[in-house]
Amino acid sequence: MDKLPLFVFGPLAFAAALLLIATGIRRAVTSFRSRPTPDQLKAAYDSYLRRLMDPQPDAVEKELGKLLPQRLLRLYEDKSAIRAVGFQLEKPGSKSWWPKHWQVYCFEPLDLESLNESPYEEELGPGFCFATTGRGSWYWISASDQRAKDSPVIFLDYEGGRSHGETVAASLDEFLNLPRVPAQ
């Protein structure tokens, strides 16, 4: 009678352990196989650069039903500025001991694909996420009925940080002129 639970539940426990091991191996193989090849990475990067160098402000504005600020349009005309990647902006005049840094991974192409892939904040209204941290956060600028010269830059943090909805700079011009430090 002492060995009855062992004979009944032993094979079940062994089968469950085998199932867990097999599932883990399957996930590892699937994740390894689903990694893009170097050719796929190059094709994706080339596509990104083509989109970045060919802004589509009219299509974005038509989709938004609003006009983007003039300063944002000028940013996308400056091809060297929008190709800048991997830097941090340092906000001067911070009252804390540790200065505030804003990570910028890259600028987003000004097209419908970027507009449709970026988050939408109902309370902010129409706008465009023009840059990303590469970690689930974006820099957003509003669109309006009349073409504005500039607009504040808002940080949208979807990684659970306390900075979600924080105004990074009073204008895009101020944002672009913040001191840059190397990315960490």
N, CA and C atoms as an extended XYZ file, in Angstrom:
552
Properties=species:S:1:pos:R:3:atomname:S:1:resname:S:1:resid:I:1 pbc="F F F"
N         0.813       -1.199        0.000 N   MET     1
C         0.000        0.000        0.000 CA  MET     1
C         0.855        1.261        0.000 C   MET     1
N         2.064        1.193        0.583 N   ASP     2
C         2.932        2.363        0.638 CA  ASP     2
C         3.405        2.787       -0.744 C   ASP     2
N         3.524        1.848       -1.656 N   LYS     3
C         4.067        2.157       -2.965 CA  LYS     3
C         2.992        2.505       -3.993 C   LYS     3
N         1.734        2.396       -3.627 N   LEU     4
C         0.650        2.680       -4.563 CA  LEU     4
C         0.701        4.123       -5.094 C   LEU     4
N         0.861        5.167       -4.246 N   PRO     5
C         0.950        6.533       -4.792 CA  PRO     5
C         2.157        6.710       -5.728 C   PRO     5
N         3.244        6.027       -5.404 N   LEU     6
C         4.430        6.118       -6.250 CA  LEU     6
C         4.158        5.516       -7.626 C   LEU     6
N         3.484        4.360       -7.658 N   PHE     7
C         3.180        3.718       -8.934 CA  PHE     7
C         2.144        4.502       -9.743 C   PHE     7
N         1.227        5.176       -9.064 N   VAL     8
C         0.176        5.921       -9.763 CA  VAL     8
C         0.674        7.299      -10.197 C   VAL     8
N         1.256        8.028       -9.266 N   PHE     9
C         1.630        9.413       -9.547 CA  PHE     9
C         3.051        9.580      -10.085 C   PHE     9
N         3.887        8.611       -9.898 N   GLY    10
C         5.262        8.670      -10.402 CA  GLY    10
C         5.307        8.844      -11.916 C   GLY    10
N         4.638        7.949      -12.680 N   PRO    11
C         4.655        8.120      -14.135 CA  PRO    11
C         4.011        9.430      -14.592 C   PRO    11
N         2.974        9.900      -13.872 N   LEU    12
C         2.354       11.182      -14.229 CA  LEU    12
C         3.320       12.344      -14.028 C   LEU    12
N         4.046       12.333      -12.930 N   ALA    13
C         5.024       13.383      -12.656 CA  ALA    13
C         6.149       13.340      -13.690 C   ALA    13
N         6.591       12.133      -14.045 N   PHE    14
C         7.633       11.973      -15.041 CA  PHE    14
C         7.161       12.499      -16.403 C   PHE    14
N         5.925       12.185      -16.785 N   ALA    15
C         5.360       12.655      -18.058 CA  ALA    15
C         5.234       14.180      -18.070 C   ALA    15
N         4.821       14.760      -16.946 N   ALA    16
C         4.698       16.212      -16.860 CA  ALA    16
C         6.067       16.875      -17.001 C   ALA    16
N         7.086       16.304      -16.369 N   ALA    17
C         8.439       16.852      -16.472 CA  ALA    17
C         8.941       16.769      -17.913 C   ALA    17
N         8.695       15.647      -18.581 N   LEU    18
C         9.094       15.507      -19.983 CA  LEU    18
C         8.385       16.527      -20.868 C   LEU    18
N         7.103       16.753      -20.593 N   LEU    19
C         6.338       17.733      -21.362 CA  LEU    19
C         6.925       19.132      -21.195 C   LEU    19
N         7.276       19.511      -19.975 N   LEU    20
C         7.886       20.822      -19.730 CA  LEU    20
C         9.229       20.961      -20.440 C   LEU    20
N        10.029       19.932      -20.399 N   ILE    21
C        11.338       19.961      -21.063 CA  ILE    21
C        11.156       20.071      -22.576 C   ILE    21
N        10.247       19.286      -23.135 N   ALA    22
C        10.000       19.326      -24.581 CA  ALA    22
C         9.477       20.695      -25.016 C   ALA    22
N         8.594       21.284      -24.221 N   THR    23
C         8.063       22.604      -24.538 CA  THR    23
C         9.175       23.655      -24.511 C   THR    23
N        10.055       23.588      -23.533 N   GLY    24
C        11.183       24.522      -23.445 CA  GLY    24
C        12.113       24.400      -24.629 C   GLY    24
N        12.407       23.171      -25.035 N   ILE    25
C        13.271       22.951      -26.195 CA  ILE    25
C        12.603       23.491      -27.460 C   ILE    25
N        11.309       23.256      -27.590 N   ARG    26
C        10.573       23.736      -28.778 CA  ARG    26
C        10.607       25.264      -28.850 C   ARG    26
N        10.405       25.928      -27.708 N   ARG    27
C        10.450       27.400      -27.690 CA  ARG    27
C        11.831       27.916      -28.060 C   ARG    27
N        12.876       27.256      -27.562 N   ALA    28
C        14.246       27.685      -27.873 CA  ALA    28
C        14.529       27.540      -29.362 C   ALA    28
N        14.125       26.429      -29.958 N   VAL    29
C        14.344       26.204      -31.382 CA  VAL    29
C        13.545       27.214      -32.202 C   VAL    29
N        12.301       27.459      -31.820 N   THR    30
C        11.456       28.412      -32.549 CA  THR    30
C        12.043       29.814      -32.490 C   THR    30
N        12.500       30.252      -31.320 N   SER    31
C        13.061       31.605      -31.214 CA  SER    31
C        14.360       31.714      -31.993 C   SER    31
N        15.146       30.656      -32.040 N   PHE    32
C        16.378       30.686      -32.812 CA  PHE    32
C        16.077       30.760      -34.300 C   PHE    32
N        15.105       29.997      -34.758 N   ARG    33
C        14.754       29.977      -36.178 CA  ARG    33
C        14.077       31.265      -36.619 C   ARG    33
N        13.376       31.957      -35.717 N   SER    34
C        12.624       33.144      -36.110 CA  SER    34
C        13.483       34.407      -36.153 C   SER    34
N        14.746       34.306      -35.809 N   ARG    35
C        15.630       35.464      -35.902 CA  ARG    35
C        15.853       35.817      -37.366 C   ARG    35
N        15.834       37.114      -37.667 N   PRO    36
C        16.045       37.501      -39.065 CA  PRO    36
C        17.478       37.216      -39.508 C   PRO    36
N        17.619       36.878      -40.748 N   THR    37
C        18.934       36.646      -41.327 CA  THR    37
C        19.600       37.996      -41.590 C   THR    37
N        20.908       38.003      -41.816 N   PRO    38
C        21.573       39.273      -42.149 CA  PRO    38
C        20.960       39.956      -43.386 C   PRO    38
N        20.547       39.161      -44.371 N   ASP    39
C        19.922       39.750      -45.560 CA  ASP    39
C        18.577       40.391      -45.220 C   ASP    39
N        17.814       39.754      -44.348 N   GLN    40
C        16.527       40.314      -43.934 CA  GLN    40
C        16.735       41.592      -43.134 C   GLN    40
N        17.741       41.614      -42.266 N   LEU    41
C        18.040       42.820      -41.493 CA  LEU    41
C        18.449       43.968      -42.413 C   LEU    41
N        19.282       43.676      -43.401 N   LYS    42
C        19.718       44.706      -44.346 CA  LYS    42
C        18.531       45.231      -45.149 C   LYS    42
N        17.653       44.335      -45.578 N   ALA    43
C        16.474       44.757      -46.349 CA  ALA    43
C        15.559       45.646      -45.498 C   ALA    43
N        15.378       45.281      -44.234 N   ALA    44
C        14.540       46.089      -43.339 CA  ALA    44
C        15.169       47.470      -43.113 C   ALA    44
N        16.479       47.510      -42.926 N   TYR    45
C        17.165       48.780      -42.719 CA  TYR    45
C        17.093       49.654      -43.974 C   TYR    45
N        17.298       49.043      -45.132 N   ASP    46
C        17.203       49.791      -46.392 CA  ASP    46
C        15.799       50.364      -46.589 C   ASP    46
N        14.785       49.574      -46.239 N   SER    47
C        13.398       50.039      -46.341 CA  SER    47
C        13.162       51.216      -45.395 C   SER    47
N        13.667       51.097      -44.163 N   TYR    48
C        13.550       52.183      -43.185 CA  TYR    48
C        14.201       53.460      -43.727 C   TYR    48
N        15.423       53.347      -44.260 N   LEU    49
C        16.118       54.531      -44.783 CA  LEU    49
C        15.370       55.157      -45.956 C   LEU    49
N        14.833       54.322      -46.846 N   ARG    50
C        14.052       54.845      -47.975 CA  ARG    50
C        12.857       55.639      -47.475 C   ARG    50
N        12.148       55.082      -46.498 N   ARG    51
C        10.984       55.766      -45.936 CA  ARG    51
C        11.400       57.045      -45.211 C   ARG    51
N        12.514       57.001      -44.486 N   LEU    52
C        12.988       58.162      -43.734 CA  LEU    52
C        13.374       59.311      -44.674 C   LEU    52
N        13.994       58.978      -45.792 N   MET    53
C        14.461       59.990      -46.732 CA  MET    53
C        13.355       60.493      -47.659 C   MET    53
N        12.197       59.856      -47.636 N   ASP    54
C        11.083       60.257      -48.496 CA  ASP    54
C         9.851       60.548      -47.636 C   ASP    54
N         9.856       61.660      -46.880 N   PRO    55
C         8.722       61.968      -46.004 CA  PRO    55
C         7.435       62.179      -46.794 C   PRO    55
N         6.328       61.817      -46.183 N   GLN    56
C         5.002       61.924      -46.806 CA  GLN    56
C         4.080       62.776      -45.922 C   GLN    56
N         4.418       64.045      -45.691 N   PRO    57
C         3.615       64.858      -44.772 CA  PRO    57
C         2.164       65.035      -45.218 C   PRO    57
N         1.923       65.138      -46.520 N   ASP    58
C         0.549       65.341      -47.001 CA  ASP    58
C        -0.340       64.155      -46.650 C   ASP    58
N         0.178       62.945      -46.832 N   ALA    59
C        -0.600       61.741      -46.512 CA  ALA    59
C        -0.866       61.649      -45.011 C   ALA    59
N         0.139       61.988      -44.196 N   VAL    60
C        -0.026       61.937      -42.737 CA  VAL    60
C        -1.048       62.976      -42.289 C   VAL    60
N        -0.935       64.189      -42.820 N   GLU    61
C        -1.883       65.243      -42.448 CA  GLU    61
C        -3.297       64.903      -42.891 C   GLU    61
N        -3.431       64.304      -44.044 N   LYS    62
C        -4.764       63.904      -44.523 CA  LYS    62
C        -5.359       62.850      -43.584 C   LYS    62
N        -4.540       61.885      -43.172 N   GLU    63
C        -5.016       60.840      -42.256 CA  GLU    63
C        -5.383       61.427      -40.891 C   GLU    63
N        -4.572       62.363      -40.405 N   LEU    64
C        -4.835       62.997      -39.106 CA  LEU    64
C        -6.026       63.962      -39.173 C   LEU    64
N        -6.234       64.553      -40.323 N   GLY    65
C        -7.259       65.588      -40.445 CA  GLY    65
C        -6.805       66.888      -39.811 C   GLY    65
N        -5.518       67.019      -39.575 N   LYS    66
C        -4.909       68.200      -38.953 CA  LYS    66
C        -3.577       68.469      -39.630 C   LYS    66
N        -2.990       69.638      -39.333 N   LEU    67
C        -1.718       70.034      -39.916 CA  LEU    67
C        -0.584       69.884      -38.898 C   LEU    67
N         0.544       69.388      -39.363 N   LEU    68
C         1.726       69.237      -38.515 CA  LEU    68
C         2.447       70.579      -38.404 C   LEU    68
N         3.183       70.808      -37.318 N   PRO    69
C         3.914       72.071      -37.163 CA  PRO    69
C         4.985       72.258      -38.241 C   PRO    69
N         5.209       73.496      -38.600 N   GLN    70
C         6.195       73.852      -39.616 CA  GLN    70
C         7.583       73.353      -39.222 C   GLN    70
N         7.927       73.426      -37.942 N   ARG    71
C         9.266       73.010      -37.492 CA  ARG    71
C         9.486       71.518      -37.731 C   ARG    71
N         8.451       70.698      -37.584 N   LEU    72
C         8.573       69.261      -37.841 CA  LEU    72
C         8.817       69.015      -39.336 C   LEU    72
N         8.129       69.743      -40.174 N   LEU    73
C         8.329       69.595      -41.616 CA  LEU    73
C         9.748       69.990      -42.018 C   LEU    73
N        10.271       71.045      -41.396 N   ARG    74
C        11.656       71.459      -41.677 CA  ARG    74
C        12.659       70.410      -41.198 C   ARG    74
N        12.356       69.754      -40.077 N   LEU    75
C        13.235       68.687      -39.585 CA  LEU    75
C        13.394       67.603      -40.643 C   LEU    75
N        12.292       67.187      -41.266 N   TYR    76
C        12.350       66.111      -42.259 CA  TYR    76
C        12.957       66.566      -43.584 C   TYR    76
N        13.052       67.865      -43.809 N   GLU    77
C        13.756       68.371      -44.989 CA  GLU    77
C        15.272       68.292      -44.797 C   GLU    77
N        15.722       68.330      -43.544 N   ASP    78
C        17.150       68.258      -43.214 CA  ASP    78
C        17.554       66.786      -43.110 C   ASP    78
N        18.003       66.220      -44.209 N   LYS    79
C        18.286       64.774      -44.285 CA  LYS    79
C        19.372       64.330      -43.311 C   LYS    79
N        20.350       65.177      -43.029 N   SER    80
C        21.404       64.772      -42.088 CA  SER    80
C        20.877       64.752      -40.654 C   SER    80
N        19.975       65.648      -40.320 N   ALA    81
C        19.443       65.702      -38.954 CA  ALA    81
C        18.589       64.480      -38.630 C   ALA    81
N        17.754       64.051      -39.559 N   ILE    82
C        16.874       62.919      -39.264 CA  ILE    82
C        17.594       61.578      -39.330 C   ILE    82
N        18.804       61.557      -39.869 N   ARG    83
C        19.579       60.309      -39.892 CA  ARG    83
C        20.364       60.110      -38.601 C   ARG    83
N        20.380       61.095      -37.712 N   ALA    84
C        21.088       60.969      -36.441 CA  ALA    84
C        20.442       59.869      -35.606 C   ALA    84
N        21.276       59.009      -35.036 N   VAL    85
C        20.771       57.892      -34.226 CA  VAL    85
C        21.610       57.725      -32.968 C   VAL    85
N        20.999       57.092      -31.973 N   GLY    86
C        21.725       56.686      -30.773 CA  GLY    86
C        22.358       57.802      -29.977 C   GLY    86
N        21.557       58.714      -29.469 N   PHE    87
C        22.093       59.788      -28.636 CA  PHE    87
C        21.121       60.080      -27.498 C   PHE    87
N        21.600       60.846      -26.525 N   GLN    88
C        20.767       61.289      -25.415 CA  GLN    88
C        20.769       62.801      -25.397 C   GLN    88
N        19.630       63.343      -25.020 N   LEU    89
C        19.517       64.785      -24.838 CA  LEU    89
C        19.553       65.048      -23.339 C   LEU    89
N        20.282       66.066      -22.954 N   GLU    90
C        20.404       66.401      -21.534 CA  GLU    90
C        19.655       67.698      -21.282 C   GLU    90
N        18.709       67.633      -20.358 N   LYS    91
C        17.913       68.821      -20.044 CA  LYS    91
C        18.667       69.667      -19.024 C   LYS    91
N        19.138       70.839      -19.436 N   PRO    92
C        19.869       71.703      -18.495 CA  PRO    92
C        18.930       72.347      -17.487 C   PRO    92
N        19.514       72.829      -16.407 N   GLY    93
C        18.738       73.531      -15.400 CA  GLY    93
C        17.908       72.616      -14.526 C   GLY    93
N        18.207       71.346      -14.533 N   SER    94
C        17.468       70.406      -13.699 CA  SER    94
C        17.771       70.680      -12.237 C   SER    94
N        16.741       70.653      -11.403 N   LYS    95
C        16.913       70.967       -9.984 CA  LYS    95
C        17.463       69.783       -9.196 C   LYS    95
N        17.419       68.613       -9.791 N   SER    96
C        17.913       67.435       -9.069 CA  SER    96
C        19.427       67.325       -9.220 C   SER    96
N        20.016       66.511       -8.381 N   TRP    97
C        21.452       66.297       -8.398 CA  TRP    97
C        21.862       65.585       -9.679 C   TRP    97
N        21.022       64.676      -10.144 N   TRP    98
C        21.306       63.894      -11.339 CA  TRP    98
C        20.579       64.517      -12.528 C   TRP    98
N        21.283       64.933      -13.600 N   PRO    99
C        20.598       65.579      -14.729 CA  PRO    99
C        19.661       64.610      -15.458 C   PRO    99
N        18.606       65.155      -16.036 N   LYS   100
C        17.610       64.358      -16.763 CA  LYS   100
C        18.108       64.118      -18.182 C   LYS   100
N        18.145       62.842      -18.585 N   HIS   101
C        18.533       62.473      -19.941 CA  HIS   101
C        17.339       61.903      -20.673 C   HIS   101
N        17.237       62.238      -21.949 N   TRP   102
C        16.180       61.722      -22.816 CA  TRP   102
C        16.832       60.935      -23.942 C   TRP   102
N        16.685       59.629      -23.902 N   GLN   103
C        17.265       58.729      -24.903 CA  GLN   103
C        16.535       58.861      -26.237 C   GLN   103
N        17.281       59.000      -27.326 N   VAL   104
C        16.714       59.002      -28.677 CA  VAL   104
C        17.429       57.913      -29.461 C   VAL   104
N        16.687       56.881      -29.824 N   TYR   105
C        17.266       55.787      -30.608 CA  TYR   105
C        17.320       56.179      -32.084 C   TYR   105
N        16.189       56.669      -32.608 N   CYS   106
C        16.161       57.107      -34.003 CA  CYS   106
C        14.903       57.929      -34.263 C   CYS   106
N        14.906       58.609      -35.392 N   PHE   107
C        13.724       59.334      -35.839 CA  PHE   107
C        12.862       58.380      -36.649 C   PHE   107
N        11.562       58.557      -36.543 N   GLU   108
C        10.611       57.724      -37.283 CA  GLU   108
C        10.363       58.339      -38.657 C   GLU   108
N        10.188       57.520      -39.687 N   PRO   109
C         9.826       58.072      -40.996 CA  PRO   109
C         8.483       58.797      -40.923 C   PRO   109
N         8.370       59.890      -41.635 N   LEU   110
C         7.130       60.668      -41.670 CA  LEU   110
C         6.250       60.086      -42.775 C   LEU   110
N         5.545       59.003      -42.431 N   ASP   111
C         4.666       58.353      -43.399 CA  ASP   111
C         3.521       57.642      -42.674 C   ASP   111
N         2.593       57.114      -43.453 N   LEU   112
C         1.415       56.455      -42.875 CA  LEU   112
C         1.773       55.204      -42.096 C   LEU   112
N         2.798       54.482      -42.534 N   GLU   113
C         3.199       53.275      -41.812 CA  GLU   113
C         3.626       53.606      -40.383 C   GLU   113
N         4.446       54.623      -40.224 N   SER   114
C         4.861       55.050      -38.874 CA  SER   114
C         3.669       55.550      -38.072 C   SER   114
N         2.803       56.327      -38.724 N   LEU   115
C         1.620       56.850      -38.040 CA  LEU   115
C         0.748       55.716      -37.518 C   LEU   115
N         0.550       54.692      -38.332 N   ASN   116
C        -0.317       53.584      -37.940 CA  ASN   116
C         0.331       52.635      -36.938 C   ASN   116
N         1.662       52.596      -36.878 N   GLU   117
C         2.349       51.713      -35.942 CA  GLU   117
C         2.615       52.374      -34.594 C   GLU   117
N         2.507       53.681      -34.524 N   SER   118
C         2.794       54.379      -33.271 CA  SER   118
C         1.535       54.462      -32.407 C   SER   118
N         1.719       54.688      -31.110 N   PRO   119
C         0.565       54.739      -30.205 CA  PRO   119
C        -0.297       55.974      -30.435 C   PRO   119
N        -1.538       55.885      -30.003 N   TYR   120
C        -2.450       57.022      -30.081 CA  TYR   120
C        -2.972       57.310      -28.683 C   TYR   120
N        -2.828       58.520      -28.242 N   GLU   121
C        -3.297       58.947      -26.928 CA  GLU   121
C        -4.560       59.777      -27.110 C   GLU   121
N        -5.671       59.242      -26.709 N   GLU   122
C        -6.972       59.906      -26.873 CA  GLU   122
C        -6.978       61.308      -26.250 C   GLU   122
N        -6.408       61.437      -25.049 N   GLU   123
C        -6.456       62.734      -24.372 CA  GLU   123
C        -5.531       63.772      -25.002 C   GLU   123
N        -4.527       63.351      -25.771 N   LEU   124
C        -3.644       64.302      -26.444 CA  LEU   124
C        -4.194       64.740      -27.791 C   LEU   124
N        -4.994       63.911      -28.399 N   GLY   125
C        -5.557       64.239      -29.704 CA  GLY   125
C        -4.615       63.864      -30.834 C   GLY   125
N        -4.880       64.381      -32.038 N   PRO   126
C        -4.045       64.037      -33.190 CA  PRO   126
C        -2.625       64.571      -33.047 C   PRO   126
N        -1.689       63.763      -33.478 N   GLY   127
C        -0.287       64.151      -33.441 CA  GLY   127
C         0.555       63.083      -34.093 C   GLY   127
N         1.872       63.256      -34.014 N   PHE   128
C         2.777       62.327      -34.673 CA  PHE   128
C         3.947       61.997      -33.755 C   PHE   128
N         4.267       60.718      -33.636 N   CYS   129
C         5.441       60.263      -32.879 CA  CYS   129
C         6.633       60.296      -33.831 C   CYS   129
N         7.467       61.316      -33.697 N   PHE   130
C         8.540       61.547      -34.657 CA  PHE   130
C         9.856       60.872      -34.288 C   PHE   130
N        10.001       60.414      -33.049 N   ALA   131
C        11.237       59.741      -32.630 CA  ALA   131
C        10.888       58.685      -31.589 C   ALA   131
N        11.801       57.741      -31.403 N   THR   132
C        11.576       56.653      -30.451 CA  THR   132
C        12.828       56.400      -29.620 C   THR   132
N        12.626       55.795      -28.469 N   THR   133
C        13.750       55.362      -27.646 CA  THR   133
C        14.210       53.977      -28.057 C   THR   133
N        13.390       53.286      -28.838 N   GLY   134
C        13.695       51.915      -29.214 CA  GLY   134
C        13.274       50.917      -28.158 C   GLY   134
N        12.670       51.402      -27.089 N   ARG   135
C        12.257       50.542      -25.975 CA  ARG   135
C        10.801       50.773      -25.595 C   ARG   135
N         9.957       50.999      -26.565 N   GLY   136
C         8.538       51.164      -26.272 CA  GLY   136
C         8.136       52.544      -25.812 C   GLY   136
N         8.925       53.551      -26.138 N   SER   137
C         8.592       54.927      -25.790 CA  SER   137
C         8.850       55.814      -27.006 C   SER   137
N         8.059       56.897      -27.094 N   TRP   138
C         8.134       57.786      -28.256 CA  TRP   138
C         8.124       59.242      -27.824 C   TRP   138
N         8.560       60.100      -28.757 N   TYR   139
C         8.468       61.544      -28.616 CA  TYR   139
C         7.378       61.997      -29.581 C   TYR   139
N         6.388       62.696      -29.041 N   TRP   140
C         5.171       63.040      -29.764 CA  TRP   140
C         5.045       64.549      -29.901 C   TRP   140
N         4.498       64.978      -31.035 N   ILE   141
C         4.232       66.397      -31.267 CA  ILE   141
C         2.806       66.509      -31.814 C   ILE   141
N         2.093       67.531      -31.410 N   SER   142
C         0.677       67.642      -31.780 CA  SER   142
C         0.484       68.245      -33.165 C   SER   142
N        -0.650       67.906      -33.728 N   ALA   143
C        -1.108       68.504      -34.987 CA  ALA   143
C        -2.284       69.415      -34.643 C   ALA   143
N        -2.550       70.402      -35.499 N   SER   144
C        -3.623       71.351      -35.189 CA  SER   144
C        -4.376       71.747      -36.459 C   SER   144
N        -5.484       72.489      -36.277 N   ASP   145
C        -6.297       72.919      -37.415 CA  ASP   145
C        -5.543       73.901      -38.320 C   ASP   145
N        -4.770       74.788      -37.701 N   GLN   146
C        -3.952       75.756      -38.435 CA  GLN   146
C        -2.493       75.328      -38.294 C   GLN   146
N        -1.693       75.539      -39.338 N   ARG   147
C        -0.288       75.156      -39.253 CA  ARG   147
C         0.422       76.050      -38.236 C   ARG   147
N         0.899       75.422      -37.158 N   ALA   148
C         1.642       76.136      -36.123 CA  ALA   148
C         3.119       76.185      -36.519 C   ALA   148
N         3.827       77.176      -35.976 N   LYS   149
C         5.266       77.241      -36.226 CA  LYS   149
C         5.972       76.090      -35.520 C   LYS   149
N         5.548       75.786      -34.294 N   ASP   150
C         6.197       74.761      -33.482 CA  ASP   150
C         5.190       74.232      -32.474 C   ASP   150
N         5.594       73.246      -31.703 N   SER   151
C         4.692       72.643      -30.722 CA  SER   151
C         5.525       71.959      -29.644 C   SER   151
N         4.975       71.815      -28.431 N   PRO   152
C         5.709       71.104      -27.377 CA  PRO   152
C         5.959       69.641      -27.745 C   PRO   152
N         7.024       69.084      -27.175 N   VAL   153
C         7.368       67.677      -27.371 CA  VAL   153
C         6.993       66.931      -26.095 C   VAL   153
N         6.149       65.908      -26.260 N   ILE   154
C         5.646       65.109      -25.135 CA  ILE   154
C         6.268       63.717      -25.203 C   ILE   154
N         6.650       63.175      -24.044 N   PHE   155
C         7.234       61.836      -23.962 CA  PHE   155
C         6.142       60.828      -23.635 C   PHE   155
N         5.986       59.824      -24.476 N   LEU   156
C         5.011       58.754      -24.256 CA  LEU   156
C         5.774       57.501      -23.861 C   LEU   156
N         5.663       57.120      -22.599 N   ASP   157
C         6.427       55.990      -22.055 CA  ASP   157
C         5.488       54.822      -21.779 C   ASP   157
N         5.606       53.771      -22.577 N   TYR   158
C         4.750       52.593      -22.407 CA  TYR   158
C         5.491       51.450      -21.725 C   TYR   158
N         6.610       51.761      -21.091 N   GLU   159
C         7.362       50.760      -20.345 CA  GLU   159
C         7.108       50.892      -18.836 C   GLU   159
N         6.125       51.674      -18.466 N   GLY   160
C         5.764       51.790      -17.059 CA  GLY   160
C         6.550       52.823      -16.280 C   GLY   160
N         7.288       53.673      -16.960 N   GLY   161
C         8.054       54.710      -16.273 CA  GLY   161
C         7.165       55.846      -15.807 C   GLY   161
N         7.708       56.673      -14.940 N   ARG   162
C         6.942       57.791      -14.394 CA  ARG   162
C         6.914       58.995      -15.327 C   ARG   162
N         7.628       58.926      -16.442 N   SER   163
C         7.728       60.073      -17.342 CA  SER   163
C         6.632       60.129      -18.396 C   SER   163
N         5.690       59.193      -18.391 N   HIS   164
C         4.643       59.170      -19.420 CA  HIS   164
C         3.842       60.470      -19.381 C   HIS   164
N         3.737       61.106      -20.544 N   GLY   165
C         2.980       62.351      -20.646 CA  GLY   165
C         3.756       63.587      -20.239 C   GLY   165
N         5.016       63.429      -19.897 N   GLU   166
C         5.831       64.568      -19.468 CA  GLU   166
C         6.251       65.408      -20.680 C   GLU   166
N         6.228       66.723      -20.507 N   THR   167
C         6.700       67.619      -21.556 CA  THR   167
C         8.222       67.662      -21.499 C   THR   167
N         8.854       67.213      -22.576 N   VAL   168
C        10.316       67.172      -22.652 CA  VAL   168
C        10.856       68.558      -22.963 C   VAL   168
N        10.191       69.255      -23.888 N   ALA   169
C        10.627       70.592      -24.284 CA  ALA   169
C         9.398       71.404      -24.689 C   ALA   169
N         9.476       72.699      -24.510 N   ALA   170
C         8.355       73.581      -24.848 CA  ALA   170
C         8.135       73.677      -26.354 C   ALA   170
N         9.142       73.270      -27.138 N   SER   171
C         9.013       73.291      -28.596 CA  SER   171
C         9.947       72.247      -29.186 C   SER   171
N         9.683       71.881      -30.439 N   LEU   172
C        10.563       70.949      -31.134 CA  LEU   172
C        11.928       71.590      -31.347 C   LEU   172
N        11.945       72.875      -31.616 N   ASP   173
C        13.218       73.571      -31.798 CA  ASP   173
C        14.064       73.463      -30.525 C   ASP   173
N        13.442       73.686      -29.365 N   GLU   174
C        14.169       73.549      -28.097 CA  GLU   174
C        14.657       72.109      -27.920 C   GLU   174
N        13.811       71.138      -28.229 N   PHE   175
C        14.158       69.717      -28.121 CA  PHE   175
C        15.393       69.395      -28.962 C   PHE   175
N        15.396       69.860      -30.203 N   LEU   176
C        16.506       69.559      -31.114 CA  LEU   176
C        17.791       70.286      -30.739 C   LEU   176
N        17.676       71.351      -29.953 N   ASN   177
C        18.851       72.111      -29.555 CA  ASN   177
C        19.336       71.789      -28.145 C   ASN   177
N        18.727       70.807      -27.488 N   LEU   178
C        19.225       70.382      -26.172 CA  LEU   178
C        20.618       69.773      -26.364 C   LEU   178
N        21.498       69.935      -25.366 N   PRO   179
C        22.838       69.343      -25.492 CA  PRO   179
C        22.757       67.815      -25.663 C   PRO   179
N        23.568       67.303      -26.574 N   ARG   180
C        23.607       65.858      -26.826 CA  ARG   180
C        24.807       65.234      -26.134 C   ARG   180
N        24.560       64.074      -25.539 N   VAL   181
C        25.617       63.280      -24.923 CA  VAL   181
C        25.531       61.880      -25.525 C   VAL   181
N        26.628       61.128      -25.526 N   PRO   182
C        26.591       59.781      -26.088 CA  PRO   182
C        25.560       58.904      -25.375 C   PRO   182
N        24.924       58.021      -26.139 N   ALA   183
C        23.950       57.087      -25.573 CA  ALA   183
C        24.656       56.086      -24.676 C   ALA   183
N        23.929       55.652      -23.660 N   GLN   184
C        24.500       54.645      -22.736 CA  GLN   184
C        23.849       53.327      -22.946 C   GLN   184
